[in-house]
Amino acid sequence: MSDTRTLDTFRAETRAWLEANCPPEMRQPMAEEDVCWGGRQFKFTSEAQRRWLEAMAGRGWTVPTWPREYGGGGLSADEAKVLAQEMRALNCRPPLYSFGIHMLGPALLKFGNEAQKREHLPRIARGEIRWCQGYSEPNAGSDLASLATRAEDRGDHYVVNGQKIWTSYADKSDWIFCLVRTDAAKKHTGISFLLFDMASPGVSTRPILLISGKSPFCETFFDNVQVPKSQLVGTPGGGWDVAKYLLMHERTMIGAIGDREARPLGRHAAQTLGCDAAGRLDEPSLRTRIAEFEVDEAAFRLTMERVADLAKLGQAHPAMASMLKYYGAELNKRRLELMASIGGHEALEWESERSRQGFVARAWLRSKGNSIEGGTSEVQLGVVAKRILELPGA
Ligand SMILES: Cc1cc2nc3c(=O)[nH]c(=O)nc-3n(C[C@H](O)[C@H](O)[C@H](O)COP(=O)(O)OP(=O)(O)OC[C@H]3O[C@@H](n4cnc5c(N)ncnc54)[C@H](O)[C@@H]3O)c2cc1C
């Protein structure tokens, strides 16, 4: 009872604080270009966006469950859930979105040494440094452990040579977390996990243009890049464990991707297409598809909460991240298909002002990548089959 009362108090205080501090502009539905990524190159799109980030970072609420000494809010998992619920109820946008928060941060909290945590975590929490992920290579995607980028031991530093591909936002990022091979004779145990500044001499990027007309990826090249040994996370040859742990968080993040869209689809459809005399969406077949989607989405959200509760008790199966990633990616693709159906021919427009420069068409195309990034759907289904359902391997 007393726990419930404490949480109720926390909920009331949180709601009051959000009401007072979240600017009205930050309670509008968010398009891709409204995402605050932080980092040295980031330009705020509005003063409200800057104020909202500062207010939330000041409370440690960009990373609510991280310890306070690393820039976090020190909240319990239950308090963080309340914060998320209250933010959703008020349509508050996430103040900061970054690979640092959802991917590197959790890995550093588990595997980083004290100096690395103190150097990097507070800057991630405040949105000062933007990170990119150097995992995939031209011949190492699903079979990531085949990676060939080498890091040679030169006493107090490594010299890194090789190439990464599909590095999201490499040209906009400040630092990279990168998998490198430190021992050519061993596959998994020859991999190490390095952090380095993208401004280091020898790092270069080349953007890859996509069908959506955007270029969120790069090829990333390393030509004799010197990396101090203090920037190795974990042990030499121990990078695969760090990489897998980080991937688990990445997959959970991708699974939750549809959660960023604050406005429910049904309401959006009703506003766009109108209602019949009974107040129902005036398109029976679309109404059914949306209803099915919203039921599945609600069930998925509850499943995510259940997995988070299990994780808190240390009882979540590590392969559950693959399950969430697979289903969340499929749901997000369905959401964008429905958005396109709701928008009709307007949703196919590419450059007009009324379509917000082809917002739906581009987002629909982008959603196709959800079932590839962070490990393909086929690979996730393989993990679920083998590790959760314990089916025999091929
Ligand atoms: C939007 C997006 C963002 C990305 N961002 C990054 C990033 O920031 N950093 C980064 O390092 N990488 C990034 N990637 C790359 C991504 O991790 C890889 O594309 C992914 O792991 C698949 O690797 P691949 O492209 O080499 O395909 P491949 O591994 O060559 O796979 C080709 C096909 O074979 C199938 N396949 C392969 N192995 C199996 C198997 N064992 N069982 C069943 N089917 C199999 C796959 O499912 C796929 O259909 C991103 C990709 C996308 C789409």
The ligand as an SDF file (V2000), in Angstrom:
LIG
                    3D

 53 58  0  0  0  0  0  0  0  0999 V2000
   17.7100    1.1640  -41.6200 C   0  0  0  0  0  0  0  0  0  0  0  0
   18.9780    0.4460  -41.3200 C   0  0  0  0  0  0  0  0  0  0  0  0
   19.9020    0.9900  -40.4290 C   0  0  0  0  0  0  0  0  0  0  0  0
   21.1090    0.3340  -40.1670 C   0  0  0  0  0  0  0  0  0  0  0  0
   22.0200    0.9260  -39.3320 N   0  0  0  0  0  0  0  0  0  0  0  0
   23.1870    0.3250  -39.0800 C   0  0  0  0  0  0  0  0  0  0  0  0
   24.1630    0.9600  -38.2390 C   0  0  0  0  0  0  0  0  0  0  0  0
   23.9740    2.0830  -37.7650 O   0  0  0  0  0  0  0  0  0  0  0  0
   25.3180    0.3230  -38.0130 N   0  0  0  0  0  0  0  0  0  0  0  0
   25.5750   -0.9220  -38.5190 C   0  0  0  0  0  0  0  0  0  0  0  0
   26.6280   -1.4600  -38.2120 O   0  0  0  0  0  0  0  0  0  0  0  0
   24.6920   -1.5450  -39.3420 N   0  0  0  0  0  0  0  0  0  0  0  0
   23.5030   -0.9480  -39.6320 C   0  0  0  0  0  0  0  0  0  0  0  0
   22.5940   -1.5530  -40.4790 N   0  0  0  0  0  0  0  0  0  0  0  0
   22.9410   -2.8300  -41.1200 C   0  0  0  0  0  0  0  0  0  0  0  0
   22.1680   -4.0220  -40.6020 C   0  0  0  0  0  0  0  0  0  0  0  0
   22.5900   -4.3800  -39.3100 O   0  0  0  0  0  0  0  0  0  0  0  0
   22.3680   -5.1700  -41.6100 C   0  0  0  0  0  0  0  0  0  0  0  0
   21.8070   -4.7710  -42.8420 O   0  0  0  0  0  0  0  0  0  0  0  0
   21.7210   -6.4480  -41.1390 C   0  0  0  0  0  0  0  0  0  0  0  0
   22.3890   -6.9910  -40.0400 O   0  0  0  0  0  0  0  0  0  0  0  0
   21.6920   -7.5240  -42.2790 C   0  0  0  0  0  0  0  0  0  0  0  0
   22.9480   -7.7060  -42.8140 O   0  0  0  0  0  0  0  0  0  0  0  0
   23.1820   -7.6310  -44.4010 P   0  0  0  0  0  0  0  0  0  0  0  0
   22.5660   -6.3710  -44.9060 O   0  0  0  0  0  0  0  0  0  0  0  0
   24.6280   -7.8420  -44.6580 O   0  0  0  0  0  0  0  0  0  0  0  0
   22.3320   -8.8350  -44.9980 O   0  0  0  0  0  0  0  0  0  0  0  0
   22.7620  -10.3520  -45.0790 P   0  0  0  0  0  0  0  0  0  0  0  0
   23.2850  -10.7980  -43.7670 O   0  0  0  0  0  0  0  0  0  0  0  0
   23.6300  -10.5440  -46.2660 O   0  0  0  0  0  0  0  0  0  0  0  0
   21.3540  -11.0440  -45.3170 O   0  0  0  0  0  0  0  0  0  0  0  0
   20.7770  -11.1540  -46.6390 C   0  0  0  0  0  0  0  0  0  0  0  0
   19.4910  -11.9690  -46.5110 C   0  0  0  0  0  0  0  0  0  0  0  0
   19.8080  -13.3010  -46.0340 O   0  0  0  0  0  0  0  0  0  0  0  0
   19.0300  -13.6020  -44.8820 C   0  0  0  0  0  0  0  0  0  0  0  0
   19.8190  -14.3780  -43.9390 N   0  0  0  0  0  0  0  0  0  0  0  0
   21.1230  -14.2010  -43.6000 C   0  0  0  0  0  0  0  0  0  0  0  0
   21.4860  -15.0850  -42.6480 N   0  0  0  0  0  0  0  0  0  0  0  0
   20.3920  -15.8170  -42.3560 C   0  0  0  0  0  0  0  0  0  0  0  0
   20.1190  -16.8810  -41.4360 C   0  0  0  0  0  0  0  0  0  0  0  0
   21.0660  -17.3480  -40.6180 N   0  0  0  0  0  0  0  0  0  0  0  0
   18.8550  -17.3830  -41.3950 N   0  0  0  0  0  0  0  0  0  0  0  0
   17.8670  -16.9190  -42.2290 C   0  0  0  0  0  0  0  0  0  0  0  0
   18.0740  -15.9200  -43.1200 N   0  0  0  0  0  0  0  0  0  0  0  0
   19.3100  -15.3730  -43.1960 C   0  0  0  0  0  0  0  0  0  0  0  0
   18.6770  -12.2530  -44.2680 C   0  0  0  0  0  0  0  0  0  0  0  0
   17.5090  -12.3360  -43.4820 O   0  0  0  0  0  0  0  0  0  0  0  0
   18.4990  -11.3760  -45.4930 C   0  0  0  0  0  0  0  0  0  0  0  0
   17.1880  -11.5370  -46.0030 O   0  0  0  0  0  0  0  0  0  0  0  0
   21.3860   -0.9150  -40.7860 C   0  0  0  0  0  0  0  0  0  0  0  0
   20.4580   -1.4670  -41.6940 C   0  0  0  0  0  0  0  0  0  0  0  0
   19.2740   -0.8010  -41.9620 C   0  0  0  0  0  0  0  0  0  0  0  0
   18.3100   -1.4010  -42.9470 C   0  0  0  0  0  0  0  0  0  0  0  0
  1  2  1  0
  2  3  1  0
  2 52  2  0
  3  4  2  0
  4  5  1  0
  4 50  1  0
  5  6  2  0
  6  7  1  0
  6 13  1  0
  7  8  2  0
  7  9  1  0
  9 10  1  0
 10 11  2  0
 10 12  1  0
 12 13  2  0
 13 14  1  0
 14 15  1  0
 14 50  1  0
 15 16  1  0
 16 17  1  0
 16 18  1  0
 18 19  1  0
 18 20  1  0
 20 21  1  0
 20 22  1  0
 22 23  1  0
 23 24  1  0
 24 25  2  0
 24 26  1  0
 24 27  1  0
 27 28  1  0
 28 29  2  0
 28 30  1  0
 28 31  1  0
 31 32  1  0
 32 33  1  0
 33 34  1  0
 33 48  1  0
 34 35  1  0
 35 36  1  0
 35 46  1  0
 36 37  1  0
 36 45  1  0
 37 38  2  0
 38 39  1  0
 39 40  1  0
 39 45  2  0
 40 41  1  0
 40 42  2  0
 42 43  1  0
 43 44  2  0
 44 45  1  0
 46 47  1  0
 46 48  1  0
 48 49  1  0
 50 51  2  0
 51 52  1  0
 52 53  1  0
M  END
$$$$
